[in-house]
Amino acid sequence: MDKKTIILKTDDNSIQKAGEILRNGGLVAFPTETVYGLGGNALMADSVKKIYEAKGRPSDNPLIVHIADKSDIAPLVKDISKNAKKLIEAFMPGAFTIILKRSELIPDSVTAGMETVAVRFPENETAQRVIKASGVPVAAPSANLSGKPSPTRAIHVIDDLSGRVDAIIDGEDCTIGVESTIVDASKDVPVLLRPGGISYEEICDVVPETRLDEHILNSLALDEKPLCPGMKYKHYSPEADVTVVEGDMRAVRRKIRELLEENSDKICGVLTMSDNTYDCAVLLSGGTDNREYAKKLFSNLREFDRLGVEIVFAEFESRDGYGLAVKNRLYKAAGHKVIKTGP
């Protein structure tokens, strides 16, 4: 695949150009508050097919449809339940995706043949301007090669997709750094399928009966169909081998020091939640709380690869409700290779 990819800025002319490309079935990568998205016209099956091809994404992994106004939801779905209306009112625009029964407008390729569609109204101003300029709903997974860490900066997108897409918007860094929370509200009781920028606790404050899906911290079997993006396949993985070390932070750090000693013949890196010093080749800080850790996570995983790290040990301690989103991404980045420490 060898397209001529143009790099656009965020001025009005560039945004209008991006909108034109999308409207005509081309692909444009653009920033959102969560991660960069790779957009195509959600109403054109050929455009959606190009998204899968550009990313090397499995065709049974459904896409999220992005809109620029709450009123854009109604034509895309069959009905909006009372609970769905509450969630839409509380969290849109924002880092939130809702799953509802799809209308006939949505091609099978967007939903991987399922009868539901995932819809998101991003808060990021550039994303909103691009979608409005296109005049169509925009199907957009993360703008990375399938399986790689999601992109939170334009340079990440350029590294992965230059030559594979029509345009990349060189915009702002993403402020949240992990993908949106996904809630299936297509049935009576909403189910949180993917934790993200909105915590489970925040969702339950609006609809208390919302439950957690059992697969959030586990992979689907190969013969199971994913209900939303990110459920089935290995995601967010750098070239380095990642192991999550989880538990009380003092015990976590003791264990990581042991692991570093055992792997002294390898180029090792540690992703830490403090400025704690380890004897390793590369030490990257994720900040001292889970929101900061999430914001830096994908960028740090890519940085380990850039520096030639072979093995990464990632500290993790569940300090707040936002920790579920971080845990979900770390587990997938590590291929569920997790060491749980005692006190």
C-alpha positions in Angstrom: 0.0 0.0 0.0 1.6 3.2 -1.1 -0.7 6.3 -1.1 0.5 9.9 -1.2 -0.4 11.0 2.4 -0.8 14.7 2.9 -0.2 16.3 6.3 -2.9 18.9 7.2 -2.9 21.5 9.9 -6.0 22.7 11.9 -6.7 25.9 10.0 -10.1 26.2 8.3 -8.8 25.4 4.8 -7.2 22.1 6.0 -10.3 21.1 8.0 -12.5 21.7 4.9 -10.1 19.6 2.8 -10.2 16.8 5.4 -14.0 16.9 5.3 -14.0 16.7 1.5 -11.7 13.6 1.6 -14.0 11.9 4.1 -17.2 12.8 2.2 -15.8 11.3 -1.0 -14.7 8.0 0.7 -11.1 8.7 1.5 -9.3 8.2 4.9 -8.3 11.0 7.3 -6.5 10.6 10.7 -7.5 13.2 13.2 -7.0 14.0 16.9 -9.7 13.4 19.6 -9.5 13.8 23.3 -8.9 10.1 23.8 -6.5 8.9 21.0 -6.1 9.8 17.3 -8.8 8.3 15.1 -8.6 7.0 11.5 -11.8 8.2 9.9 -13.8 7.0 6.8 -17.3 7.7 5.6 -19.5 5.4 7.8 -22.2 5.3 5.1 -19.9 4.0 2.4 -19.0 0.3 2.6 -16.0 0.8 0.3 -14.6 3.6 2.6 -15.1 1.4 5.7 -13.2 -1.5 3.9 -10.3 0.9 3.3 -10.0 1.5 7.1 -9.6 -2.2 7.8 -7.0 -2.5 5.0 -5.0 0.5 6.1 -4.8 -0.8 9.7 -4.5 -4.5 9.0 -7.6 -4.8 11.3 -9.6 -8.1 11.5 -12.9 -7.7 9.8 -14.9 -9.0 12.7 -13.7 -6.2 14.9 -16.5 -3.5 14.8 -15.9 0.2 14.4 -17.2 3.3 16.3 -19.2 5.8 14.3 -18.3 9.4 15.3 -20.8 12.3 15.1 -20.7 16.1 15.6 -24.1 16.6 17.3 -26.4 14.6 19.6 -29.2 15.0 17.0 -27.1 12.9 14.6 -27.7 9.8 16.7 -31.4 9.3 15.8 -31.0 8.5 12.1 -28.3 5.9 12.9 -30.3 3.8 15.4 -33.7 2.2 15.7 -34.6 3.5 19.2 -33.1 5.2 22.2 -34.1 3.8 25.5 -34.7 5.9 28.7 -31.4 4.7 30.1 -29.6 5.5 26.9 -31.0 9.0 26.9 -29.7 9.5 30.4 -26.2 8.4 29.4 -26.2 10.5 26.2 -27.2 13.6 28.2 -24.6 13.0 30.9 -21.6 12.0 28.8 -21.9 13.4 25.3 -19.8 15.1 24.0 -17.0 13.3 25.7 -14.9 10.1 26.0 -18.0 7.9 25.9 -19.4 5.5 23.3 -22.9 4.1 23.4 -24.1 0.9 21.6 -27.7 0.9 20.3 -29.6 -1.2 17.7 -28.6 0.1 14.3 -30.7 1.5 11.5 -30.6 0.5 7.9 -28.2 3.4 7.1 -25.3 1.6 8.7 -23.4 -0.9 6.5 -22.6 -4.4 7.8 -18.9 -3.6 7.4 -19.1 -1.0 10.2 -20.7 -3.3 12.7 -19.0 -6.6 11.6 -22.5 -7.8 10.8 -24.0 -7.2 14.2 -27.4 -5.6 14.7 -26.0 -2.9 16.9 -23.8 0.2 16.3 -21.4 2.0 18.5 -21.7 5.8 18.4 -19.5 8.5 19.9 -19.7 12.3 20.0 -16.1 13.5 20.7 -15.4 16.6 22.8 -12.2 17.5 21.0 -12.8 20.7 18.9 -10.7 19.6 15.9 -12.6 16.3 15.7 -15.9 18.1 15.8 -14.8 20.5 13.0 -13.6 17.6 10.8 -16.9 15.6 11.2 -19.0 18.7 10.6 -17.0 19.6 7.5 -17.5 16.0 6.1 -21.3 16.2 6.5 -21.4 12.5 7.2 -21.0 10.2 10.2 -17.4 9.1 10.4 -16.3 5.5 11.3 -13.1 5.8 13.2 -11.0 3.2 15.1 -7.6 4.3 16.6 -5.2 5.6 13.9 -2.5 2.9 14.4 -1.5 -0.4 12.8 -3.6 -3.1 14.3 -2.2 -4.3 17.6 0.2 -1.4 18.1 -0.1 1.1 21.0 -2.8 3.6 20.2 -1.5 7.0 18.9 -1.8 10.0 21.2 0.4 12.3 19.0 0.4 13.1 15.3 3.9 11.7 14.9 2.7 8.3 16.1 0.1 8.3 13.3 2.7 9.4 10.7 5.0 6.6 11.8 2.3 3.9 11.4 0.1 5.1 8.6 2.0 7.4 6.3 1.5 5.9 2.8 -1.6 4.1 3.9 -4.1 6.9 4.2 -5.1 10.0 2.3 -4.4 12.6 5.0 -3.2 13.0 8.6 -4.1 16.1 10.6 -1.1 17.3 12.6 -3.1 18.5 15.6 -2.8 18.6 19.4 -1.7 15.8 21.7 -4.6 13.8 23.1 -5.6 14.9 26.7 -7.0 11.6 28.0 -4.7 9.1 26.3 -6.9 6.0 26.4 -9.9 5.2 24.3 -13.5 6.0 25.2 -15.6 4.1 27.6 -18.1 1.8 25.8 -21.5 1.0 27.2 -24.0 -1.3 25.5 -27.4 0.3 26.1 -29.2 -1.8 23.4 -31.0 -3.8 26.1 -32.9 -3.0 29.3 -29.8 -3.2 31.6 -26.7 -1.3 30.3 -23.4 -3.1 30.2 -19.9 -1.5 30.4 -17.9 -3.4 27.7 -14.7 -1.3 27.7 -13.5 1.1 30.5 -12.0 4.3 29.3 -12.2 8.1 29.8 -15.4 7.9 31.8 -15.1 5.6 34.9 -17.6 2.9 35.9 -18.4 4.8 39.0 -19.4 7.9 36.9 -21.6 5.7 34.7 -23.3 4.1 37.8 -24.0 7.6 39.2 -26.3 8.1 36.2 -27.6 4.6 35.7 -27.0 2.6 38.9 -28.0 -0.8 37.5 -25.2 -0.7 34.9 -23.1 -3.9 35.1 -19.5 -4.8 34.1 -18.9 -7.2 31.3 -17.0 -10.3 32.3 -14.5 -9.9 29.5 -13.1 -6.6 30.5 -9.9 -8.2 32.0 -10.0 -11.4 29.9 -9.7 -12.1 26.2 -12.5 -13.6 24.1 -12.0 -17.1 22.7 -11.1 -17.2 19.0 -14.6 -18.4 18.0 -16.4 -15.6 20.0 -17.6 -12.5 18.3 -16.5 -9.2 19.9 -19.3 -6.9 20.9 -17.1 -3.8 20.7 -13.6 -2.8 19.6 -10.8 -4.0 21.8 -12.5 -7.1 23.3 -10.9 -10.0 21.3 -7.5 -9.3 19.8 -4.2 -8.4 21.3 -4.0 -4.6 21.5 -1.7 -1.8 22.4 1.4 -4.0 22.2 4.9 -2.6 21.7 7.7 -4.7 20.1 9.1 -5.2 23.6 7.8 -8.1 25.8 5.6 -6.5 28.5 4.8 -7.9 32.0 2.5 -6.1 34.4 3.5 -6.3 38.1 0.4 -5.6 40.2 -0.3 -5.1 43.9 0.9 -3.0 46.8 3.5 -0.7 45.4 6.2 -1.6 47.9 5.8 -5.3 47.0 5.6 -4.4 43.3 8.9 -2.6 43.4 10.6 -5.5 45.2 9.4 -7.9 42.6 10.5 -5.7 39.7 14.0 -5.4 41.2 14.2 -9.2 41.3 13.0 -9.5 37.7 15.6 -7.0 36.5 18.3 -9.0 38.2 17.0 -12.2 36.6 17.0 -10.5 33.2 20.3 -8.6 33.5 21.4 -9.9 30.0 18.5 -8.1 28.3 17.7 -4.4 27.6 15.1 -3.8 30.3 12.7 -0.9 30.9 10.4 0.0 33.7 7.1 2.0 33.5 6.8 3.5 37.0 4.2 5.4 38.9 6.8 7.5 40.7 10.4 8.7 40.4 11.5 5.5 42.0 15.0 4.5 40.9 15.6 1.1 39.3 18.8 -0.3 37.9 17.7 -0.7 34.4 18.4 0.7 30.9 15.3 2.8 30.5 13.0 4.2 33.2 9.9 6.0 32.1 7.5 7.8 34.5 3.7 7.4 34.1 3.0 10.0 36.7 1.7 9.4 40.3 -2.0 8.8 39.6 -4.0 6.6 37.2 -5.3 9.4 35.1 -1.7 10.7 34.4 -0.6 7.1 33.9 -3.3 6.5 31.3 -2.5 9.7 29.5 1.2 8.7 29.1 0.7 5.0 28.7 0.6 4.5 24.9 3.3 7.1 24.3 5.6 5.5 26.8 5.1 2.0 25.2 6.1 3.5 21.9 9.1 5.2 23.5 10.3 1.9 24.8 10.4 0.5 21.2 12.1 3.6 20.0 14.9 3.1 22.5 15.3 -0.6 21.7 14.0 -2.0 25.0 13.4 -5.8 24.9 11.5 -6.3 28.2 9.2 -3.9 30.0 8.0 -4.3 33.5 5.0 -2.1 34.2 4.1 -1.1 37.8 0.4 -1.1 38.6 -1.6 -0.4 41.7 -5.4 0.2 41.6 -5.6 3.5 43.4 -9.1 4.8 42.2 -12.0 4.0 39.9 -10.0 5.1 36.9 -7.6 2.3 37.4 -9.9 -0.1 35.6 -9.2 1.6 32.3 -5.4 1.5 32.9 -5.6 -2.1 34.0 -7.6 -3.1 30.9 -5.0 -1.5 28.6 -2.0 -2.8 30.5 -3.3 -6.4 30.5 -3.9 -6.3 26.8 -0.5 -4.7 26.1 1.1 -7.5 28.1 -1.0 -10.3 26.4 -2.4 -10.9 29.9 1.1 -11.6 31.3 0.6 -10.4 34.9 2.4 -11.0 38.1 0.3 -10.3 41.2 2.4 -9.5 44.4 1.5 -9.9 48.0 1.7 -7.2 50.7 
